[in-house]
Amino acid sequence: KDGEVLAVIQAINKNVGSFTQQDELLLSLLGKHVGINLSNAMLFDKLHKSEARQTVLMSVLRNLNINVSAEHERIFESVTSGAKAIIDCEAVSLFLVNQHRDSLYSVVTSSTGSIDTVN
């Protein structure tokens, strides 16, 4: 962002003579270029992470569409595993209502990658 400090560059003890205004200007210009490159690298990293999240989300959605006739558990596992990867968290729970039994159950994907169904 404009005016945000991303790094500091320092020159110490000039070998011959004292630092000049030209030295200060050159160091300042170098610092600005470093700042631009750091900012670009951070934007690239942010874009890469966003792209990875979108890829996982698309995979989950694709699995949902493909697995319409598959077992519900597989779909729920896909959703919780995908959400865990997208959000980058320790665990994700999907709570579901079993209307026939009038009860609540959950599908949990934990930090170890294990998937448990809790009735």
N, C-alpha and C positions, 0 to 999 in steps of 0.2 A: 504494500500500500504506500501511497505517497507519504514521505516523511518518516516512515517506520524504519527504525534501525534494525538491520539484519545481521550486521557484523561491524567490527571496528578494526581498522588497519593502523599500525603504528610503526614508525621508523625511529630507530634509536642510534644516537652517537654517529653522526656523519663522519666518514673516514677522513676527509680533507675539508677543512673550513667549517662553516656553519650552514645550517639549512637555509635555503633561499625561498623567496616567494614562488619561484619556478618549481622547486622541489615540492612545495606544499600543493601547488596547482596539479602537478603530475600525480602526486599521491591521492589527491581528491578525485581526479578523473579515474584513476585506477579503482578507487573505492566505489565510485558510481557504477563502473562496469561490473565489478564483483557483485554489487547489490542487485543489478539487473539479472546477472546469471543465477544468483541464489534464488531470486524471486521466480525466475523461469523454471528452475529445478523444482521448487516447491509446488508451482502450478502443475507441472508435469506429473509429479507424484500424486497430487490431489486428483488429477484427471485419470491417472492409471488406477487408483483405488476406486474411483467412481465407476470406471469402466468394468473393473472386476466385479463390483457389486451388481451392476446391471447384467453381466453375463450370468452370474449365479441366479439372479431373479428370473431372467429369461429361461434358464434351464428348469427352474422350479415350475414356472408357468407352462412350459412345454410338457413337462412330466404330468402336470395336472390335466392337460388336454389329452395327452396320449393315454393316460391311465384312467380314463373315465370309467371303464368297465373293470379295472383292476381292484384289488382289495383296498379297502379304505385305509388300512394301516400303512400300506406302502405310500399312499398319497400323503398321509399325515407326516410320515417320516421324512418325505421329500420336502415338505413345507417347513418343518422345524429345523432340519439340517441346513436348508437354504437360508432361512432367516438367521440362523446362528452365524453362518458365514458372512452374510450381508452386513449384519450389525456388528460382527466381531465381538461376541459376548461369550460368557461362560456357559450359559444354558438357555434354551428356549422351550417354553411349554405352550401347547395348544390345548385349550380346554373345549370339550365338546359335550353336547347334551344328547343323552340317549333317551329319545322320546318314548320308546317302548317300555323302558324300565324306569322312566322318570328319575334319571340320575345323571350325575356329571362325572366325566372321566377325562384324563389328560394324557397326552403324548409328550414326552420330554426328551430332548436331545441335550446331553450333558457335555461338559468340557472334555471328557475322554472320548466323545463321539458315540457313546452308547445311547441307545434309544430304548426308553422304557414306557410302557403303558400302565397308568395308575388308574384303577377303578375306584 
